[in-house]
Each structure stands twice: as C-alpha cells, then as structure tokens.
C-alpha cells in the first residue's frame, strides 16, 4: 500500500510493444476507478530474446541484436528513471508510446528526442540509447519482472498484492482497444479474480485484430 491508502501495482513494459502500450493505457484508466497506484518498471524484449535470435524472423532478429533499434528506447527509459524517478519514467513512456504507436513514428532517434521534449526531459538523455552504461540496471529491472511470471511470456507484466498478502503477477491482459471507465474497472476486477486463483495459468483466444489506438 502507498501512503495514500492505494494498492501499488507494478507494471513492467518495453515501450516498443504496441500490446503493452494498450495495456498501459488501460491501467491509467484503472487508476481513475480503483484505488491503485501504478509504478512503472522497464523490461526488454531484446534481453528476453537474446538467446533465441536464431528462431526469430530476420526483421525482428536485427532489431534485437546488440545495438539494434530495440535497445535504445529501454536504455533511455532506465536513464530517465535513475535520474528523475518513477513519475518521470511514466511521462516518458506516455510520450514514447504516443509517438511510436499512435503517430506511427517508429523507434527512431528523432522519435526518442521528441518524446523526451514532450515529457519535459533533457535531450541529452537520448545519448543513453547508444551507450551500454545502463544495461546492468536494465537487466536487473527486466529480471525482477520476468522472474515473477517465467520466461514464456513477454511484455507487459503486472504484479499486485493478492487478497492474502502474497503477490499475484501475470502477463497481460492483451486487449484492444483499451477499456475505459467502468469497463476498465470490470476487466481489472476479473483479471485479479482469475490471476489470484491457485493453479490458474492461462486463458487465451486467437487475436482477430491488431491494436487499436483510439
């Protein structure tokens, strides 16, 4: 619990993932209708897949390789959190996601610079994207999240205290568009119900549409 009486919810994300972006927008809606306080954490699809590169399509493999375009956004996110804190990380995630996904700018250096400006953060932080200086901290944050749910999932990961005080953590939910208002609250309540059930592992169906950013 935070000092405001709200439940702290950990949210691990890679800003490059459009599905994690959708889930994060849903979590911001949940904050409005349930007593929760989201704490943002960085994870990395590049770190997650670094030992699986040979199994990936070439277009993804090139992005995930050391120095590929999957590394810069997460490195910059870690740099921002270390220097300016969690609230600033949340602002940057919103700015990055808006440019990457809603505007379709992609994970370009220009988009990262623009997102830093949108979030009111120094442009010099973009230099972290091409540096290994924050990789240890990135890996620690990634490991903290992925160890809660196992290696067979991706981003996002959510962790929340369960009704008996033990932590409940899960991947997802994967949803589009992001529910708002009471619909967001119902999905949150239902997700906590199934995720908190002992022995529950999976609920899934085939996606029939891509992420909708409306």
C-alpha positions in Angstrom: 0.0 0.0 0.0 1.1 3.6 -0.6 0.8 6.3 2.0 -2.4 7.4 0.2 -4.0 4.1 1.0 -3.9 2.9 -2.6 -2.6 -0.5 -3.7 0.8 -0.3 -5.5 0.7 -2.1 -8.9 4.0 -2.9 -10.6 3.9 -2.6 -14.4 6.9 -3.9 -16.5 6.9 -2.7 -20.1 9.0 -2.4 -23.2 7.9 0.8 -24.9 8.3 -0.8 -28.3 5.5 -3.3 -27.8 2.1 -2.0 -29.0 0.2 -4.5 -26.9 1.9 -3.4 -23.7 1.1 0.1 -24.7 -2.6 -0.8 -24.9 -2.5 -2.5 -21.5 -0.7 0.5 -20.0 -3.4 2.9 -21.2 -6.0 0.6 -19.6 -4.0 0.7 -16.3 -4.2 4.5 -16.4 -8.0 4.2 -16.7 -8.0 1.7 -13.8 -6.2 4.3 -11.6 -9.2 6.5 -12.1 -11.8 4.0 -11.0 -10.0 1.7 -8.5 -7.6 2.6 -5.5 -4.4 1.7 -7.3 -1.1 3.4 -7.9 0.9 2.2 -10.9 4.7 2.0 -10.6 6.5 1.7 -13.9 9.3 -0.7 -14.5 11.4 -1.3 -17.6 11.8 -4.7 -19.2 13.3 -5.6 -22.6 12.2 -7.8 -25.4 15.8 -7.7 -26.6 17.0 -9.1 -23.3 14.2 -11.6 -23.3 15.0 -12.9 -26.7 18.8 -12.6 -26.8 19.2 -16.4 -26.7 16.5 -17.0 -29.2 17.7 -14.9 -32.1 18.2 -17.8 -34.5 14.5 -18.7 -34.0 13.2 -15.3 -34.9 12.2 -13.8 -38.3 15.1 -11.7 -39.7 13.3 -8.3 -39.3 12.9 -9.0 -35.6 16.3 -10.6 -35.2 18.1 -7.5 -36.5 16.2 -5.2 -34.1 17.0 -7.5 -31.1 20.7 -7.8 -31.7 23.1 -5.8 -29.5 23.0 -2.2 -30.8 19.7 -2.9 -32.7 16.8 -0.5 -32.6 15.1 -2.4 -29.7 17.8 -1.3 -27.3 17.7 2.5 -27.4 14.2 3.1 -26.0 14.7 0.9 -23.0 18.1 2.3 -22.2 16.7 5.8 -22.3 13.9 4.8 -20.1 16.3 3.4 -17.5 18.4 6.5 -17.6 15.3 8.7 -17.0 14.2 6.6 -14.1 17.6 6.7 -12.4 18.0 10.4 -12.8 14.4 11.7 -12.5 12.4 9.0 -10.8 9.3 6.9 -11.5 6.9 9.7 -12.3 9.2 10.9 -15.0 9.5 7.4 -16.4 5.7 7.3 -16.6 5.7 10.6 -18.5 8.3 9.4 -20.9 6.5 6.1 -21.5 3.4 8.1 -22.5 5.4 10.3 -24.8 7.3 7.4 -26.4 4.1 5.3 -26.9 2.2 8.2 -28.4 5.0 8.7 -30.9 5.8 5.1 -31.6 2.3 3.7 -31.8 -0.4 6.4 -32.1 1.5 8.6 -34.5 3.4 5.7 -36.2 6.8 7.4 -36.0 8.6 4.1 -35.1 11.6 3.6 -32.8 13.7 6.3 -34.4 16.3 8.6 -32.7 14.1 11.5 -33.8 11.0 10.0 -32.1 13.0 9.4 -28.9 14.3 13.0 -28.9 10.7 14.3 -29.5 9.4 12.1 -26.7 12.0 13.5 -24.2 10.9 17.0 -25.2 7.2 16.1 -24.8 7.9 14.7 -21.3 9.9 17.8 -20.3 13.2 15.9 -20.0 16.6 16.9 -21.2 17.6 16.0 -24.8 21.0 14.8 -23.5 19.3 11.6 -22.2 18.9 10.4 -25.7 22.7 9.6 -25.6 21.9 6.7 -23.3 20.3 4.9 -26.2 23.6 4.2 -27.8 25.5 3.5 -24.5 25.9 0.3 -22.5 26.1 2.3 -19.3 22.6 1.5 -18.2 22.5 -2.2 -19.4 23.2 -3.7 -16.0 20.3 -1.7 -14.4 18.1 -2.7 -17.4 18.9 -6.3 -16.9 18.2 -6.1 -13.2 14.8 -4.5 -13.8 13.9 -7.0 -16.5 14.9 -9.9 -14.3 12.8 -8.6 -11.4 9.7 -8.7 -13.7 10.3 -11.8 -15.7 11.1 -13.9 -12.6 7.6 -13.2 -11.3 5.9 -15.0 -14.3 8.5 -17.1 -16.1 10.4 -17.0 -19.4 7.5 -18.0 -21.6 5.8 -14.6 -21.7 6.6 -11.1 -22.9 5.5 -7.6 -22.0 3.6 -6.3 -20.1 3.9 -7.9 -16.7 1.7 -6.8 -13.8 2.3 -7.5 -10.1 -0.1 -6.7 -7.4 -0.6 -7.8 -3.7 -3.2 -10.6 -3.5 -6.1 -10.8 -1.0 -4.0 -12.9 1.4 -1.0 -10.6 1.2 1.0 -12.7 -1.2 2.0 -11.2 -4.6 0.0 -12.0 -7.7 1.8 -11.5 -11.0 0.7 -12.2 -14.6 1.4 -11.3 -18.2 -1.2 -9.1 -20.0 -4.1 -8.7 -20.3 -3.8 -8.3 -24.1 -6.8 -6.2 -25.1 -7.8 -3.7 -27.8 -9.0 -1.0 -27.7 -8.0 -0.1 -24.1 -11.3 -0.2 -22.0 -12.3 2.9 -20.3 -14.4 3.8 -17.3 -16.5 1.1 -15.7 -15.4 -1.4 -18.5 -11.8 -0.8 -17.3 -12.8 -1.5 -13.7 -14.6 -4.7 -14.6 -11.6 -6.0 -16.5 -9.4 -5.2 -13.6 -11.6 -7.0 -11.1 -12.0 -10.0 -13.3 -8.2 -10.2 -14.1 -7.4 -10.1 -10.4 -10.0 -12.8 -9.7 -8.6 -15.3 -12.2 -4.9 -14.4 -11.6 -5.4 -14.9 -7.9 -7.0 -18.4 -8.3 -4.5 -21.0 -7.1 -3.4 -23.2 -10.0 -4.7 -20.8 -12.7 -2.2 -20.4 -15.6 -3.8 -19.5 -18.9 -6.8 -18.0 -20.6 -6.4 -17.2 -24.3 -8.0 -17.0 -27.7 -6.8 -16.2 -31.2 -6.4 -12.4 -32.0 -8.7 -11.3 -34.8 -7.5 -7.7 -35.0 -4.4 -5.6 -34.3 -4.0 -2.9 -31.6 -6.4 0.0 -31.9 -5.1 3.2 -30.5 -8.4 5.1 -30.3 
